[in-house]
Amino acid sequence: MPTLEQIRAARALLGWSQHDLAERADLSQTGIARIENGTNQPNSKTIAKIEAAFDAADVEFIDNTGVKKRTDEVRLLEGRAGFMQLMDEIYNTATETGGLICLHNAKPANWTKWLGEEVYKERNKLMSEITNNFEFRITTKESETNLISSEFAEYRLIPDEMFNDQSIYAYDQNLAFINFQDNSVSIRILKNKFFTDGFKTLFNLTWENATKKLSN
């Protein structure tokens, strides 16, 4: 749990005002001010919102005294909760940043398995409502027929022998490497603009040479 000094230091590191933090944490500016001057003791839910806002801005709290900006570090997410967190990041990127989002080596069954049919349908609906914000490109194997994201993404097909279950997302400045196994899923996320842009260049070369999927 960050101290009051760390919250102020994290804001200073990012150049955020109390209003900026309040907006990103879905809290009131008055509430942030009271927390920082010690007149209001925040509950665990409020602290979690503040921590999440700073985490999204790549700020880490060090022990009980310091803060630092996360740079070129790899984050590890695991299991269904981790996979859902990645989906949240993809949606937030589509909503707030937009641009090109790439997914290489997609096996749709993995998404419905780890999210569940109903959750995936709901996320499909949300993505479909903001398609003017982003371009989503997905490569999958030629024999795949279950193109479950067609409402908001374009698919192209690659030969089955070039396909494996290790999928890669490129979104904003992030590369997410997903390792699907029978009973587990692990995700490593690297935030690095140059690596991400480089991957997108290679992805687009594959894209241009892949088979267009005109319809389901």
VMD Tcl script that draws the C-alpha trace (Angstrom):
set ca {
  {0.00 0.00 0.00}
  {1.56 3.34 -1.04}
  {2.15 6.03 1.55}
  {0.81 9.58 1.17}
  {4.33 10.71 0.30}
  {4.56 8.09 -2.43}
  {1.24 9.15 -3.93}
  {2.43 12.75 -4.11}
  {5.82 11.65 -5.48}
  {4.17 9.47 -8.14}
  {2.03 12.40 -9.26}
  {5.11 14.61 -9.44}
  {6.99 11.96 -11.45}
  {4.20 11.91 -14.05}
  {3.45 15.63 -13.91}
  {-0.12 14.88 -12.86}
  {-2.32 17.27 -10.92}
  {-4.69 15.97 -8.25}
  {-7.43 16.32 -10.86}
  {-5.47 14.13 -13.32}
  {-5.10 11.37 -10.74}
  {-8.74 11.64 -9.70}
  {-9.88 11.32 -13.31}
  {-7.71 8.27 -14.01}
  {-8.66 6.56 -10.74}
  {-12.37 7.38 -11.06}
  {-12.31 9.36 -7.82}
  {-13.03 12.98 -6.91}
  {-10.32 15.65 -6.83}
  {-11.54 16.61 -3.34}
  {-11.09 13.02 -2.21}
  {-7.52 12.92 -3.53}
  {-6.72 16.20 -1.78}
  {-8.06 14.90 1.53}
  {-6.06 11.68 1.18}
  {-2.86 13.59 0.48}
  {-3.26 16.04 3.34}
  {-4.11 13.24 5.75}
  {-7.64 14.32 6.61}
  {-9.21 11.24 5.01}
  {-8.13 7.64 5.55}
  {-8.73 5.79 2.26}
  {-10.21 2.30 2.27}
  {-8.70 -0.63 0.39}
  {-10.96 -0.12 -2.64}
  {-9.86 3.51 -3.03}
  {-6.19 2.60 -2.66}
  {-6.60 -0.15 -5.25}
  {-8.00 2.41 -7.73}
  {-5.07 4.75 -7.10}
  {-2.54 1.94 -7.48}
  {-4.21 0.79 -10.70}
  {-4.06 4.30 -12.17}
  {-0.34 4.57 -11.44}
  {0.31 1.01 -12.64}
  {-1.34 1.83 -15.97}
  {1.10 4.76 -16.25}
  {4.03 2.39 -15.53}
  {4.81 3.77 -12.07}
  {6.00 1.37 -9.38}
  {6.17 1.89 -5.62}
  {9.49 0.93 -4.01}
  {9.29 -0.30 -0.40}
  {7.70 2.43 1.75}
  {9.61 5.40 0.46}
  {10.17 5.66 -3.26}
  {8.63 5.49 -6.72}
  {10.07 4.76 -10.14}
  {8.98 4.65 -13.78}
  {8.83 1.19 -15.29}
  {10.87 1.07 -18.50}
  {11.49 -1.83 -20.85}
  {10.48 -4.32 -18.19}
  {8.65 -7.57 -18.75}
  {5.43 -8.16 -16.84}
  {4.17 -11.68 -16.22}
  {0.45 -12.49 -16.17}
  {-0.87 -15.99 -15.54}
  {-4.11 -17.96 -15.60}
  {-7.60 -16.78 -16.43}
  {-7.25 -13.61 -14.34}
  {-4.07 -12.68 -16.18}
  {-5.64 -13.41 -19.56}
  {-8.64 -11.23 -18.69}
  {-6.28 -8.45 -17.62}
  {-4.61 -8.61 -21.03}
  {-8.02 -8.38 -22.72}
  {-8.76 -5.30 -20.60}
  {-5.50 -3.73 -21.79}
  {-6.37 -4.47 -25.42}
  {-9.80 -2.90 -24.99}
  {-8.36 0.16 -23.24}
  {-5.85 0.60 -26.06}
  {-8.63 0.32 -28.66}
  {-10.68 2.88 -26.74}
  {-8.06 5.41 -25.69}
  {-5.15 5.09 -28.14}
  {-6.53 3.33 -31.18}
  {-4.29 2.72 -34.15}
  {-3.20 -0.69 -35.43}
  {-3.59 -3.73 -33.17}
  {-2.06 -6.99 -34.42}
  {-2.62 -10.56 -33.29}
  {-0.41 -13.26 -34.80}
  {-1.09 -17.01 -34.55}
  {-4.61 -16.77 -33.18}
  {-6.41 -19.99 -32.24}
  {-9.95 -18.83 -31.38}
  {-10.66 -21.85 -29.17}
  {-8.04 -20.59 -26.71}
  {-9.92 -17.31 -26.25}
  {-13.28 -18.92 -25.58}
  {-11.63 -21.49 -23.30}
  {-9.87 -18.98 -21.06}
  {-12.52 -16.26 -21.09}
  {-15.66 -18.37 -21.35}
  {-18.25 -18.09 -24.11}
  {-20.41 -15.45 -22.42}
  {-17.51 -13.21 -21.40}
  {-16.04 -13.38 -24.89}
  {-19.38 -12.49 -26.49}
  {-19.69 -9.47 -24.20}
  {-16.15 -8.31 -25.03}
  {-16.88 -8.81 -28.73}
  {-19.87 -6.53 -28.36}
  {-17.81 -3.85 -26.62}
  {-15.09 -3.95 -29.28}
  {-17.67 -3.83 -32.05}
  {-19.05 -0.57 -30.66}
  {-15.75 1.30 -31.11}
  {-14.45 0.00 -34.44}
  {-13.92 3.55 -35.74}
  {-11.10 3.98 -33.20}
  {-8.74 1.22 -34.35}
  {-7.73 -1.29 -37.01}
  {-7.46 -4.89 -35.81}
  {-5.58 -7.48 -37.88}
  {-5.48 -11.18 -37.01}
  {-3.55 -14.03 -38.62}
  {-4.69 -17.61 -38.10}
  {-4.19 -20.96 -39.84}
  {-5.80 -21.79 -43.17}
  {-7.89 -24.61 -41.74}
  {-9.47 -22.40 -39.06}
  {-13.20 -21.80 -39.58}
  {-14.23 -20.30 -36.24}
  {-13.37 -16.63 -36.82}
  {-14.97 -15.34 -33.65}
  {-13.73 -11.74 -33.87}
  {-14.93 -10.96 -37.38}
  {-17.28 -8.27 -36.07}
  {-14.38 -5.95 -35.28}
  {-11.26 -7.52 -36.87}
  {-10.01 -8.63 -40.28}
  {-8.53 -12.11 -40.61}
  {-5.90 -13.43 -42.99}
  {-4.80 -17.03 -43.23}
  {-1.33 -18.57 -43.06}
  {-0.37 -22.18 -43.90}
  {-1.06 -24.64 -41.10}
  {2.59 -25.73 -41.00}
  {3.63 -22.18 -40.09}
  {1.16 -21.98 -37.20}
  {1.66 -22.74 -33.50}
  {-0.15 -22.04 -30.24}
  {2.18 -19.24 -29.13}
  {0.23 -16.10 -29.97}
  {1.58 -12.54 -30.05}
  {-0.30 -9.26 -29.62}
  {1.15 -5.90 -30.63}
  {-0.82 -2.95 -29.24}
  {0.25 0.62 -28.57}
  {3.87 0.21 -27.36}
  {3.40 -3.33 -26.03}
  {4.24 -6.85 -27.17}
  {2.37 -9.64 -25.38}
  {3.65 -13.19 -25.83}
  {1.01 -15.79 -24.89}
  {1.87 -19.40 -24.16}
  {-1.24 -21.60 -24.15}
  {-1.02 -25.03 -22.56}
  {-3.70 -27.58 -21.69}
  {-4.18 -26.42 -18.10}
  {-2.46 -23.05 -17.99}
  {-1.80 -19.85 -19.87}
  {1.07 -17.46 -19.24}
  {1.64 -14.03 -20.76}
  {4.79 -11.93 -20.86}
  {4.32 -8.29 -21.80}
  {7.21 -6.12 -22.97}
  {6.66 -2.38 -23.22}
  {9.10 -1.06 -25.80}
  {8.07 1.13 -28.72}
  {10.97 0.13 -30.97}
  {10.48 -3.63 -30.56}
  {6.73 -3.24 -31.00}
  {7.08 -1.15 -34.16}
  {9.61 -3.66 -35.49}
  {7.24 -6.55 -34.87}
  {4.39 -4.69 -36.58}
  {6.61 -4.23 -39.65}
  {7.30 -7.98 -39.81}
  {3.65 -8.76 -39.11}
  {2.55 -6.55 -41.99}
  {4.93 -8.33 -44.36}
  {3.27 -11.61 -43.39}
  {-0.13 -9.93 -43.68}
  {0.46 -8.78 -47.24}
  {1.42 -12.30 -48.30}
  {-1.31 -14.10 -46.38}
  {-4.57 -15.32 -47.86}
  {-7.48 -12.92 -47.51}
  {-10.53 -14.27 -45.74}
  {-13.45 -12.73 -47.59}
  {-16.24 -14.27 -45.53}
  {-16.96 -16.82 -42.81}
}
mol new
graphics top color blue
foreach p $ca { graphics top sphere $p radius 0.5 }
foreach p [lrange $ca 0 end-1] q [lrange $ca 1 end] { graphics top cylinder $p $q radius 0.2 }
display resetview
